Amino acid sequence: MVQYLITNIGMLATPLGTSARRGAEQGRIRILRDAWILVEDGKIAGIGTGDPPLLPGRRVDAGGKLVTPGLVDAHTHLIFGGWRQNELGLKLHGVSYLEILARGGGILSTVKSTREASEDELLDKARAALEEMLALGVTTVEAKSGYGLDQETELKQLRVIHRLNETQPVDLAATFLGAHALPTEYQNDREAYLRLLCETVIPRVAEEGLAEFCDVFCETGVFTAEESRRILEAGKRHGLIPKIHADEIDPIGGSLLTKEVGAISAEHLIVCPTEGIAAMAEAGTVACCLPATSFYLGSTYAPVRDMIRAGVPVALASDFNPGSCPSLNLQFVMNLGCLRYKMTPEEVLTAVTLNGAAAINRADSIGSLEPGKKADLVIWDAPDLDYICYRMGSNLAEIVIKDGITERGWTRGLLN
């Protein structure tokens, strides 16, 4: 048995539970001062305050600083070829996202680069991004396909995710997003592409065990609400849990589908209407909101306070992708959660830990510091929770511990 203590924790801040927190509960977290954590075989075995147990072996001194659960980034497009810096000038001149897409840019540009990239090239690129995420305190990441839009490349992306799960420390949750856009070769035959997804690709993904979730971009110019329902129901028949990109640009019914299909999460929700919020609240769907995308696009921000008041559990994620959010910094997302969504630091912490875990069906094992859960945690260069939501532009994650592993620190030096 591998056992050690983390001691001299100035403030331990964590949500509690094995399911998403909603309403007022989202802002109720556990705060312990002068705390300690006992880690055994990669899991939390005990938590307390005051004098720690008298045990032989190693101790990690937290230096009187803040400790939280490891961060969970519940929405990323991690696997992609190329970048899209050439679109910056278009955006600066007011060309909209949908206009860029109509010109063959946007998602379709990345599809071309991803199809051309080898599996190893995609893996090396994503591994570098994960190393940066880990250094920022992120210990679990959801990763979508969706830049293939054909069977071969979609499977290639998902196999990269599978390989990364076996070869680097960050845990990945795989989502099939073949319905990310209509590929160029099917522009005149939408029905054929829908059949390809529902009758060929989804069964293959499920057969090979390459994804846990099925997502769809329900949006003007992409997939209608009825088409989205059809794709998600096909995924459900093959054991894939529904997610949905909804109400990012136009409210065409995506958030309303959450109740009908039993979606575990709805993503973006920038223009989510009142009836969509009500549907998510009734369904228990996690609203996965992406403020860095609103920031980058100069668009409005999702009505998060309305969601919290209505009892919708809210998660915050990066939406890391090469077009609408070329940033993987979840600490910046936390800043925006306070500054733009008007969330409290306590609500933000829950959003990037326990509720993020619930959005990827992992709240029973990660997302909070409690006995029995994975020892995924961050020791911050901060005295308290307010400080990490207040500071901007600096990486405040001092030491990141993943699955209890302390043989190396991923930010500023080794643990002793």
C-alpha positions in Angstrom: 0.0 0.0 0.0 1.3 3.4 -1.0 0.3 5.9 1.7 1.2 9.5 2.5 -0.2 12.7 4.1 -0.7 16.2 2.7 -0.4 18.5 5.6 -0.3 22.2 6.5 -3.3 23.0 4.2 -4.2 26.6 4.9 -7.6 26.3 3.3 -9.2 23.2 1.8 -12.2 24.1 -0.5 -14.4 21.5 -2.1 -17.9 20.8 -3.1 -19.4 17.6 -1.8 -21.3 14.7 -3.2 -21.5 12.3 -6.1 -23.9 14.2 -8.3 -24.3 17.7 -9.8 -25.1 20.6 -7.4 -27.8 22.9 -8.5 -29.5 26.1 -7.3 -28.3 27.4 -4.0 -26.4 24.1 -3.5 -24.0 25.0 -6.2 -22.5 27.7 -4.0 -22.4 25.6 -0.8 -18.9 24.1 -0.5 -16.9 22.7 2.4 -14.2 24.9 3.8 -11.6 23.5 6.2 -8.7 25.3 7.7 -5.4 23.9 9.0 -6.4 20.7 7.2 -4.8 17.4 6.1 -5.5 14.7 3.5 -4.5 11.1 3.8 -3.8 9.5 0.4 -3.7 5.7 -0.1 -3.1 3.9 -3.4 -4.2 6.9 -5.5 -7.4 7.7 -3.6 -8.4 9.9 -0.7 -8.5 7.8 2.5 -9.2 10.5 5.0 -9.5 14.3 5.6 -9.4 16.2 8.8 -8.2 19.3 10.6 -5.6 20.0 13.3 -3.0 17.4 14.0 -2.8 14.7 11.3 -2.5 11.0 12.1 0.8 9.7 13.3 1.8 7.6 10.3 5.2 6.6 9.0 6.2 7.6 5.5 6.1 10.6 3.3 4.4 13.9 3.9 3.7 16.7 1.5 3.7 20.2 3.0 1.1 22.4 1.4 2.8 25.5 2.8 -0.4 26.9 4.4 -1.9 27.3 0.9 -5.2 26.6 -0.8 -6.1 23.0 -1.9 -9.0 22.2 -4.2 -10.0 19.2 -6.3 -8.3 18.8 -9.6 -10.1 20.8 -12.3 -12.4 19.1 -14.8 -12.6 20.5 -18.3 -15.9 19.0 -19.5 -16.0 20.4 -23.1 -13.0 20.4 -25.5 -12.3 19.8 -29.1 -8.8 18.5 -28.3 -8.0 16.5 -31.4 -7.5 18.5 -34.5 -5.1 19.3 -37.3 -3.7 22.7 -38.0 -4.8 26.1 -36.6 -7.0 28.9 -37.9 -5.1 32.1 -37.2 -5.8 33.2 -40.8 -9.5 33.8 -39.7 -8.6 36.4 -37.2 -8.6 39.2 -39.8 -12.0 38.2 -41.0 -13.4 38.3 -37.5 -11.8 41.7 -36.9 -13.7 42.9 -39.9 -17.0 41.6 -38.7 -17.4 38.4 -40.7 -19.6 36.1 -38.6 -18.8 32.5 -37.6 -21.6 31.2 -39.9 -20.3 33.4 -42.8 -16.8 32.0 -42.4 -18.3 28.5 -42.4 -20.3 29.2 -45.6 -17.0 30.3 -47.3 -15.4 26.9 -46.6 -13.6 28.1 -43.5 -14.4 27.4 -39.9 -15.0 23.8 -39.0 -14.5 22.7 -42.7 -11.0 24.2 -42.8 -10.0 22.2 -39.7 -11.7 19.1 -41.2 -9.3 19.3 -44.1 -6.3 19.6 -41.9 -7.4 16.8 -39.6 -8.0 14.4 -42.5 -4.6 15.1 -43.8 -2.8 14.6 -40.4 -1.6 11.2 -39.3 -2.7 9.6 -36.1 0.7 10.1 -34.6 0.7 13.8 -35.6 -2.7 14.3 -33.9 -1.5 12.4 -30.8 1.7 14.5 -30.4 -0.2 17.8 -30.8 -2.9 16.8 -28.3 -0.4 15.4 -25.8 1.4 18.8 -25.7 -2.0 20.5 -25.0 -2.7 18.1 -22.2 0.7 18.8 -20.6 -0.2 22.5 -20.6 -3.7 21.7 -19.2 -2.2 19.6 -16.4 0.2 22.4 -15.5 -2.9 24.7 -15.1 -4.5 22.3 -12.7 -6.7 20.3 -15.0 -6.8 16.5 -14.2 -9.7 15.3 -16.3 -10.7 16.4 -19.8 -13.6 15.6 -22.2 -12.4 15.3 -25.8 -14.7 15.3 -28.8 -14.2 14.1 -32.3 -15.9 16.1 -35.0 -13.1 17.3 -37.3 -13.3 14.2 -39.6 -16.9 14.1 -40.8 -16.1 10.8 -42.4 -15.8 7.4 -40.9 -12.0 7.0 -41.3 -11.1 10.3 -39.7 -13.7 10.3 -36.9 -12.4 6.9 -35.8 -8.8 8.2 -36.1 -9.6 11.0 -33.7 -11.3 8.7 -31.2 -8.4 6.2 -31.4 -6.0 9.1 -30.6 -8.1 9.8 -27.5 -7.9 6.1 -26.5 -4.1 6.1 -27.0 -3.7 9.3 -24.9 -5.7 7.7 -22.1 -3.1 5.0 -21.9 0.1 7.0 -22.3 -0.3 10.3 -20.2 -1.7 11.1 -16.8 -4.8 13.3 -17.6 -8.0 11.2 -17.7 -10.0 11.6 -21.0 -13.7 11.1 -21.6 -14.4 10.5 -25.3 -17.3 12.0 -27.2 -18.3 11.2 -30.8 -19.3 14.4 -32.6 -19.6 13.3 -36.2 -22.5 15.7 -36.4 -20.3 18.8 -36.0 -21.0 20.1 -39.5 -22.2 18.8 -42.9 -19.1 17.8 -44.9 -18.5 19.3 -48.3 -19.1 16.1 -50.1 -22.6 15.8 -48.7 -23.7 19.4 -49.2 -26.3 18.3 -51.7 -27.4 15.2 -49.8 -28.0 15.7 -46.1 -30.0 12.6 -45.8 -27.1 10.4 -47.0 -24.9 11.9 -44.3 -27.5 11.4 -41.6 -27.8 7.7 -42.7 -24.0 7.4 -42.7 -23.8 8.6 -39.1 -26.8 6.7 -37.7 -26.4 3.4 -39.6 -22.7 3.1 -40.1 -20.4 5.3 -38.0 -22.3 5.3 -34.7 -22.5 1.5 -34.7 -18.8 1.2 -35.5 -17.8 3.7 -32.7 -19.9 1.7 -30.2 -18.6 -1.7 -31.4 -15.0 -0.6 -31.0 -15.7 1.1 -27.6 -14.2 4.3 -28.8 -16.7 6.8 -27.2 -18.9 7.1 -24.2 -21.0 10.1 -25.4 -22.7 11.2 -28.6 -22.9 15.0 -29.3 -24.5 17.0 -32.1 -24.2 20.7 -33.2 -27.9 21.8 -33.2 -27.7 25.2 -34.9 -28.8 27.3 -37.8 -26.9 26.1 -40.9 -25.8 22.9 -39.2 -28.3 20.4 -37.9 -31.9 21.0 -37.1 -33.6 20.0 -33.9 -35.3 17.0 -35.6 -32.0 15.9 -37.2 -30.3 16.2 -33.8 -32.9 14.1 -32.2 -32.5 11.4 -34.8 -28.7 11.3 -34.3 -28.8 11.3 -30.5 -31.5 8.6 -30.5 -29.3 6.5 -32.8 -26.4 7.0 -30.3 -28.6 5.9 -27.4 -29.6 2.7 -29.2 -25.9 1.9 -29.3 -25.2 2.9 -25.7 -23.8 6.4 -26.2 -25.0 9.0 -23.7 -26.5 12.1 -25.4 -24.9 15.5 -25.2 -25.9 18.5 -27.4 -24.4 21.8 -28.6 -27.5 24.0 -28.2 -28.5 27.6 -28.5 -25.0 29.0 -29.3 -26.1 31.4 -32.0 -29.9 30.8 -32.6 -32.4 29.1 -30.2 -33.7 26.5 -32.7 -34.8 24.0 -30.1 -31.6 22.4 -28.9 -32.1 23.0 -25.2 -35.6 21.8 -25.4 -34.3 18.4 -26.7 -32.4 17.8 -23.5 -35.5 16.6 -21.7 -36.7 14.6 -24.7 -33.5 12.6 -25.2 -32.3 12.6 -21.6 -29.1 14.6 -22.4 -26.5 14.5 -19.7 -25.3 17.9 -20.7 -26.1 20.8 -23.0 -23.2 22.9 -24.3 -22.8 26.7 -25.1 -26.4 27.9 -24.4 -25.5 31.6 -25.1 -29.0 32.4 -26.3 -30.9 29.7 -24.3 -34.6 30.7 -23.9 -36.6 30.5 -20.7 -38.4 27.3 -21.9 -35.0 25.7 -22.6 -33.8 26.5 -19.1 -37.0 24.9 -17.7 -36.4 21.8 -19.8 -32.9 21.4 -18.6 -33.9 21.9 -15.0 -36.6 19.2 -15.3 -34.2 16.8 -17.0 -31.3 17.4 -14.6 -29.1 18.2 -17.6 -25.9 20.0 -16.7 -25.5 23.3 -18.5 -21.9 23.3 -19.8 -21.2 27.0 -20.4 -18.2 28.3 -22.2 -17.4 31.9 -21.4 -14.0 32.0 -23.1 -15.8 31.4 -26.4 -18.1 34.3 -25.8 -15.1 36.4 -24.9 -13.1 35.4 -28.1 -16.1 35.9 -30.4 -17.2 39.1 -28.8 -20.7 37.6 -28.3 -23.1 37.7 -25.5 -22.8 35.5 -22.4 -25.0 32.6 -21.4 -27.8 33.5 -18.9 -26.1 31.6 -16.1 -27.7 33.4 -13.2 -31.1 32.5 -14.7 -30.0 28.9 -14.9 -28.9 28.8 -11.3 -32.1 30.4 -10.1 -34.1 27.8 -12.1 -32.2 24.9 -10.6 -30.0 24.0 -13.5 -26.6 22.6 -12.5 -23.9 24.7 -14.3 -20.5 23.6 -15.3 -17.8 25.8 -16.9 -15.4 24.5 -19.5 -12.8 25.8 -22.0 -14.3 24.8 -25.4 -10.6 24.6 -26.5 -10.7 24.4 -30.3 -8.8 26.1 -33.2 -11.6 28.4 -34.3 -13.9 29.9 -31.7 -11.7 29.4 -28.6 -8.0 28.7 -29.2 -7.4 28.7 -25.4 -7.2 25.8 -23.0 -6.8 27.9 -19.8 -9.5 26.8 -17.4 -8.2 29.3 -14.8 -9.2 32.1 -17.2 -12.6 30.5 -17.6 -12.9 30.7 -13.8 -12.1 34.4 -13.9 -14.8 34.9 -16.6 -17.3 32.9 -14.6 -17.1 35.6 -11.9 -16.6 38.6 -14.1 -19.1 37.9 -16.8 -21.6 35.3 -15.4 -21.6 37.0 -12.0 -21.0 33.7 -10.3 -19.5 33.5 -6.8 -16.1 31.9 -6.4 -17.9 29.0 -4.6 -20.3 28.5 -7.5 -17.3 28.7 -9.9 -15.4 26.0 -8.0 -18.3 23.6 -8.2 -18.7 24.4 -11.9 -15.1 23.4 -12.7 -15.0 20.4 -10.4 -18.0 18.4 -9.3 -20.5 19.7 -11.9 -17.9 19.3 -14.7 -17.4 15.7 -13.5 -21.2 15.2 -13.6 -21.3 16.4 -17.1 -19.1 13.5 -18.1 -20.6 10.9 -15.8 -17.8 10.8 -13.4 -19.1 12.6 -10.3 -18.9 9.3 -8.3 -15.1 9.2 -8.6 -13.8 12.8 -9.1 -14.8 16.4 -8.7 -14.6 16.7 -4.9 -12.2 15.9 -2.1 -13.8 13.1 -0.1 -12.8 9.6 1.1 -13.1 7.1 -1.7 -12.6 9.5 -4.6 -9.5 9.8 -6.7 -6.7 11.8 -5.2 -6.8 14.4 -7.9 -6.1 17.8 -6.4 -4.3 21.1 -6.8 -2.1 23.0 -4.3 -2.5 26.6 -5.4 -0.1 29.5 -4.9 -3.0 31.3 -3.2 -4.2 31.8 0.4 -7.9 31.3 -0.3 -10.5 30.6 -3.0 -11.3 34.2 -3.8 -7.7 34.8 -4.8 -7.7 32.3 -7.7 -10.9 33.8 -9.1 -9.5 37.4 -8.5 -6.1 37.0 -10.1 -5.8 37.0 -13.9 -3.1 36.0 -16.4 -0.9 34.0 -14.0 -0.8 30.3 -13.6 -1.5 29.9 -9.8 -1.5 26.0 -9.8 1.7 25.3 -7.8 1.5 21.5 -7.5 -0.9 19.2 -9.3 -1.4 15.7 -7.9 -3.1 13.2 -10.2 -4.3 9.8 -9.0 -2.2 10.5 -5.9 1.1 10.5 -7.8 3.6 12.8 -6.2 6.8 11.7 -7.7 6.8 14.8 -9.9 5.2 18.2 -9.8 3.8 19.4 -13.0 4.3 23.1 -12.5 7.0 24.5 -10.2 9.3 21.8 -9.1 9.2 18.4 -7.6 7.3 17.2 -4.5 9.5 15.8 -1.9 
